[in-house]
């Protein structure tokens, strides 16, 4: 389960100070590597395999992209379509159609314009500071949204679904779950799932955690059990105590795809020996 946010040859300000997206060339090299050793499967097949819970006959992969970025439509989707590789895009329901922008993207824009990297440490609960700073420095996020259009629009999402891509929810506005209360975690999850499945009449429900699922309790998973087919984390190649919760491998690192996947397998197998390859939850 490799996971990406963006594939970009011209990294925009809102991503520039957060992570290094794959270039289209590097992304194609990742795909060539995956195809050599693994078979691509659709989300519905993945859901079926997890529900079935039998040993797999083949090695499979399913690609996922978090944050619902327009760049998926522009860059990644044409490459994937050409190669016949399915993928799932996880959307923040508050940001679809460029209605609002993730506070970390604000921090990255400000870090670029004000040359102040310290802004990247601002947390979800302090996010209003970013708006104040922007105002003081005449930086207009509304204008940025209008000009740059970082997010997918509803018609683009519709088109992607028609092309065979699948979509899921990624919370409403991307909080760090272990910093918000259980009720807020549940609301963010249920409402974002509803906002994603209703307009597109989806017959499957999937959710990927914003940032990380680290510290998210059994109680939370029990509360959303009937709302989702699968949920996704990004702790790398690991097993999880929650059966329908799959961990994914972050691909936005300096190394090539082959190196990333090999390293993940190495640590997975090493940790397996000492019984530490499974995530234990509070
Ligand atoms: Zn995200």
Boltz pocket constraint, residues with backbone or C-beta under 6 A from the ligand:
constraints:
  - pocket:
      binder: B
      contacts: [[A, 66], [A, 67], [A, 170], [A, 174], [A, 209], [A, 210], [A, 211]]
      max_distance: 6.0
